[in-house]
Amino acid sequence: MSWGGGAFGAVFGNGAGVVTFGKALALTVADQR
């Protein structure tokens, strides 16, 4: 299944990276409370 090419894939990849980073950051903040 094609999601409209590399540009769309790149957006999805970046989004996943941001979500992962956000989760890690949230865990770090929670640990420091």
DRENDO-1510 file (C-alpha; in Angstrom, 1 decimal, always signed):
<recs>
REC; n; res; u; v; w
REC; 1; MET; +0.0; +0.0; +0.0 .
REC; 2; SER; +1.5; +3.3; -1.1 .
REC; 3; TRP; +0.9; +6.5; +0.9 .
REC; 4; GLY; +1.6; +8.9; -1.9 .
REC; 5; GLY; +5.4; +8.6; -2.1 .
REC; 6; GLY; +8.4; +9.5; -0.1 .
REC; 7; ALA; +7.3; +12.9; +1.1 .
REC; 8; PHE; +4.3; +11.5; +3.0 .
REC; 9; GLY; +6.4; +8.7; +4.3 .
REC; 10; ALA; +8.9; +11.2; +5.6 .
REC; 11; VAL; +6.2; +13.1; +7.4 .
REC; 12; PHE; +4.9; +9.9; +9.0 .
REC; 13; GLY; +8.5; +9.0; +10.0 .
REC; 14; ASN; +9.1; +12.4; +11.6 .
REC; 15; GLY; +5.7; +12.2; +13.4 .
REC; 16; ALA; +6.6; +8.8; +14.9 .
REC; 17; GLY; +10.0; +10.2; +16.0 .
REC; 18; VAL; +8.3; +13.2; +17.7 .
REC; 19; VAL; +5.9; +10.9; +19.5 .
REC; 20; THR; +8.7; +8.6; +20.7 .
REC; 21; PHE; +10.7; +11.6; +21.8 .
REC; 22; GLY; +7.6; +13.0; +23.6 .
REC; 23; LYS; +7.1; +9.8; +25.5 .
REC; 24; ALA; +10.7; +9.6; +26.5 .
REC; 25; LEU; +10.6; +13.2; +27.7 .
REC; 26; ALA; +7.4; +12.6; +29.6 .
REC; 27; LEU; +8.9; +9.6; +31.4 .
REC; 28; THR; +12.0; +11.7; +32.2 .
REC; 29; VAL; +9.9; +14.5; +33.7 .
REC; 30; ALA; +7.8; +12.0; +35.7 .
REC; 31; ASP; +11.0; +10.4; +37.1 .
REC; 32; GLN; +12.2; +13.8; +38.3 .
REC; 33; ARG; +9.1; +14.6; +40.3 .
</recs>
